[in-house]
Amino acid sequence: MRYKLEYVPALLLVRLIGALPRPLARGVGFLIGGLVYHLHPENFEAAEKRGKGVLFLTGHFGGWEIGSFFHSLMGHPMQIVVRPLDNPYVDALVARYRGLHGNTMIGKQEFARGLIAAMRDNATVGILMDTNMTPPQGVFVDFFGIPACTASGLARVALHTGAAVVPAFTIWDPVLRKYRVEFDRAVELVRTGDNEADTVANTALFTKVIEEYVRRYPDQWLWVHRRWKTRPAGQRPLY
């Protein structure tokens, strides 16, 4: 697909900018508006002003790695929840590029503790929520009408800390021929006082946001993972 080819110059820019000192790199970052731009940054700014941390709800869309890198170049370094890659050499290389200008990683094994600490510091953390999970870390919510075991940690942390959950996606715009880092308004959380029910309800809300983006940009959802692999008890495997 054509937009995938456009990802190549973006990666080359990451390599080039990554070799520069941070002040110079930030200046260069402002010049790459011809390739990447923010849409509705006021939604992120309003969430950050709440002072309780920001959780970026996102998935494997378009140029998601470019989006987090661009965000740091614009003066907003963030933390990213990651699973270490199986190949340690590739993992070290990817981690180096991700963190060239202030972004830091939170390993999945440190998920809850790392997120709560980040929210106390009013930091921003990006979470890719379109992966298959297993109980008890995951709960079943509908995704395209089929129950999908989905990470519940984002909902639990948001409910516990009061952090703002902001949908953030890096989408290729074929008309402007640029990547668009798009921020939606913070999701209004369900709060009934029943923590477990609220966790499931909010996880369903977050999953619905991702589903809506997949429906709008199906060619840009890059995840080939078996999203519905884990099944509710008693159900037959789908794969």
C-alpha positions as CSV (number, residue, x, y, z in Angstrom):
1,M,0.0,0.0,0.0
2,R,1.3,3.4,-0.9
3,Y,1.2,5.0,2.6
4,K,3.6,2.2,3.8
5,L,6.1,3.4,1.3
6,E,5.8,6.9,2.8
7,Y,6.9,5.4,6.1
8,V,10.4,5.0,4.7
9,P,11.4,8.6,4.6
10,A,10.0,9.1,8.0
11,L,12.2,6.3,9.4
12,L,15.2,7.9,7.7
13,L,14.3,11.2,9.4
14,V,14.3,9.5,12.7
15,R,17.8,8.1,12.1
16,L,19.0,11.5,11.0
17,I,17.5,13.5,13.8
18,G,18.5,10.9,16.3
19,A,22.1,11.7,15.6
20,L,21.7,15.4,16.5
21,P,22.0,17.0,19.9
22,R,18.6,17.5,21.5
23,P,18.3,21.3,21.0
24,L,19.3,21.1,17.4
25,A,17.1,18.1,16.8
26,R,14.1,19.9,18.3
27,G,14.7,22.8,15.9
28,V,14.9,20.3,13.0
29,G,11.7,18.7,14.3
30,F,9.8,21.9,13.7
31,L,10.9,21.7,10.1
32,I,9.4,18.3,9.5
33,G,5.9,19.6,9.6
34,G,5.9,18.8,5.9
35,L,5.7,15.1,6.9
36,V,4.0,15.0,10.3
37,Y,1.6,17.4,12.0
38,H,-0.6,17.5,15.2
39,L,-4.4,17.6,14.9
40,H,-6.3,18.9,17.9
41,P,-3.3,19.3,20.2
42,E,-5.6,21.3,22.5
43,N,-7.2,18.0,23.6
44,F,-3.9,16.8,24.8
45,E,-3.0,20.1,26.4
46,A,-6.4,20.2,28.3
47,A,-5.8,16.7,29.6
48,E,-2.3,17.5,30.7
49,K,-3.5,20.6,32.6
50,R,-5.7,18.4,34.7
51,G,-2.5,17.4,36.5
52,K,-3.2,13.8,37.0
53,G,-1.3,12.3,34.1
54,V,-2.3,11.4,30.5
55,L,-2.8,7.9,29.2
56,F,-2.7,7.7,25.4
57,L,-5.2,5.1,24.2
58,T,-3.8,3.8,20.8
59,G,-3.1,0.8,18.7
60,H,-0.9,-0.5,15.9
61,F,-2.0,2.2,13.4
62,G,-0.2,3.9,10.6
63,G,3.1,5.4,11.8
64,W,2.6,4.9,15.6
65,E,6.3,4.9,16.2
66,I,6.7,8.1,14.2
67,G,3.9,9.7,16.3
68,S,5.5,9.1,19.7
69,F,8.9,10.3,18.3
70,F,7.4,13.4,16.8
71,H,5.6,14.1,20.1
72,S,8.9,14.1,22.0
73,L,10.5,16.4,19.4
74,M,7.7,18.9,19.9
75,G,8.8,19.1,23.6
76,H,6.6,16.4,25.1
77,P,8.6,13.3,25.9
78,M,6.5,10.4,27.0
79,Q,6.6,6.9,28.3
80,I,5.7,3.9,26.3
81,V,4.5,0.5,27.5
82,V,6.4,-2.2,25.6
83,R,7.0,-5.9,25.5
84,P,10.7,-6.6,25.0
85,L,11.3,-8.1,21.6
86,D,12.5,-11.7,21.6
87,N,15.8,-10.9,19.8
88,P,17.8,-8.9,22.4
89,Y,19.9,-7.2,19.7
90,V,16.9,-6.0,17.8
91,D,15.3,-5.0,21.1
92,A,18.3,-2.9,22.1
93,L,18.3,-1.2,18.6
94,V,14.6,-0.4,18.7
95,A,14.7,0.9,22.3
96,R,17.6,3.2,21.4
97,Y,15.7,4.8,18.6
98,R,12.5,5.1,20.6
99,G,14.4,6.9,23.4
100,L,16.7,9.2,21.4
101,H,14.9,12.4,22.5
102,G,13.4,11.8,25.9
103,N,10.9,9.0,25.5
104,T,11.3,6.2,28.0
105,M,10.0,2.6,28.1
106,I,7.9,0.8,30.7
107,G,8.2,-2.9,30.5
108,K,5.0,-4.9,30.7
109,Q,6.3,-6.6,33.8
110,E,6.3,-3.2,35.5
111,F,3.0,-2.1,34.0
112,A,0.9,-1.2,37.1
113,R,3.7,0.2,39.2
114,G,5.2,2.2,36.3
115,L,1.9,3.7,35.2
116,I,0.8,4.7,38.7
117,A,4.2,6.4,39.3
118,A,4.0,8.2,35.9
119,M,0.5,9.5,36.7
120,R,1.6,10.9,40.0
121,D,4.3,12.8,38.1
122,N,1.6,14.1,35.6
123,A,3.5,12.2,32.8
124,T,2.1,11.0,29.5
125,V,2.1,7.2,28.8
126,G,1.2,5.6,25.5
127,I,-0.5,2.2,25.6
128,L,-1.2,0.0,22.5
129,M,-4.5,-1.7,23.4
130,D,-5.2,-3.9,20.4
131,T,-3.5,-7.0,21.6
132,N,-4.9,-10.4,22.8
133,M,-4.6,-11.0,26.5
134,T,-5.4,-13.8,28.9
135,P,-7.2,-13.6,32.3
136,P,-6.8,-12.2,34.8
137,Q,-4.9,-9.4,33.1
138,G,-7.6,-9.3,30.4
139,V,-11.4,-9.0,30.4
140,F,-13.8,-10.0,27.7
141,V,-15.4,-7.1,25.8
142,D,-16.9,-6.9,22.3
143,F,-14.6,-6.1,19.4
144,F,-16.4,-6.2,16.1
145,G,-19.2,-8.1,17.8
146,I,-17.0,-10.9,19.0
147,P,-15.8,-11.2,22.6
148,A,-12.1,-10.3,22.8
149,C,-9.9,-10.7,25.8
150,T,-8.5,-7.1,26.3
151,A,-6.0,-5.6,28.7
152,S,-7.9,-4.0,31.7
153,G,-4.9,-2.3,33.2
154,L,-5.5,1.0,31.5
155,A,-9.0,1.2,32.9
156,R,-7.9,0.2,36.4
157,V,-5.1,2.8,36.4
158,A,-7.4,5.6,35.1
159,L,-10.0,4.8,37.7
160,H,-7.4,4.7,40.5
161,T,-5.5,7.8,39.6
162,G,-8.0,10.0,37.8
163,A,-5.7,10.2,34.8
164,A,-7.1,11.5,31.5
165,V,-7.5,8.8,28.8
166,V,-6.9,10.5,25.4
167,P,-7.3,8.6,22.1
168,A,-4.1,9.3,20.1
169,F,-3.5,7.8,16.6
170,T,-0.9,8.5,13.9
171,I,-2.8,8.3,10.6
172,W,-1.5,8.7,7.1
173,D,-3.4,11.4,5.2
174,P,-3.4,10.5,1.5
175,V,-4.7,13.9,0.5
176,L,-2.1,16.0,2.3
177,R,0.5,13.2,2.0
178,K,1.5,13.6,5.7
179,Y,1.2,11.7,8.9
180,R,-1.4,13.2,11.2
181,V,-1.0,12.7,15.0
182,E,-4.6,13.0,16.0
183,F,-5.8,13.6,19.6
184,D,-9.5,13.1,20.5
185,R,-11.1,14.5,23.6
186,A,-10.5,12.6,26.8
187,V,-12.8,9.7,27.3
188,E,-15.5,10.2,29.9
189,L,-15.0,7.3,32.3
190,V,-17.9,5.2,33.7
191,R,-17.8,5.5,37.5
192,T,-20.6,3.7,39.4
193,G,-18.6,2.7,42.5
194,D,-18.4,-0.9,41.5
195,N,-14.7,-1.1,40.6
196,E,-14.8,-4.4,38.7
197,A,-17.9,-3.5,36.7
198,D,-16.4,-0.1,35.9
199,T,-13.2,-1.7,34.8
200,V,-15.0,-3.8,32.3
201,A,-17.3,-1.0,31.1
202,N,-14.4,1.4,30.5
203,T,-12.3,-1.3,28.8
204,A,-15.3,-1.8,26.5
205,L,-15.4,2.0,25.8
206,F,-11.7,2.0,25.0
207,T,-12.0,-1.0,22.7
208,K,-14.9,0.7,20.9
209,V,-12.7,3.7,20.2
210,I,-10.1,1.4,18.5
211,E,-12.8,-0.4,16.6
212,E,-14.1,3.0,15.3
213,Y,-10.6,3.8,14.0
214,V,-10.3,0.4,12.4
215,R,-13.6,1.0,10.6
216,R,-12.5,4.4,9.4
217,Y,-9.0,3.4,8.4
218,P,-9.0,-0.4,7.8
219,D,-5.9,-0.2,5.6
220,Q,-3.9,1.4,8.3
221,W,-4.4,-1.2,11.1
222,L,-1.1,-3.0,10.9
223,W,-1.7,-5.6,13.6
224,V,-1.7,-9.2,12.2
225,H,-1.8,-10.7,15.6
226,R,-4.6,-13.2,16.5
227,R,-6.7,-10.7,18.3
228,W,-9.5,-13.2,19.3
229,K,-7.2,-16.1,20.3
230,T,-8.3,-16.3,23.9
231,R,-11.8,-17.5,24.2
232,P,-14.3,-17.4,27.1
233,A,-14.6,-20.6,29.0
234,G,-16.4,-23.3,27.0
235,Q,-16.1,-21.6,23.6
236,R,-14.3,-23.3,20.7
237,P,-11.1,-21.7,19.3
238,L,-11.5,-19.3,16.4
239,Y,-8.1,-20.1,14.9
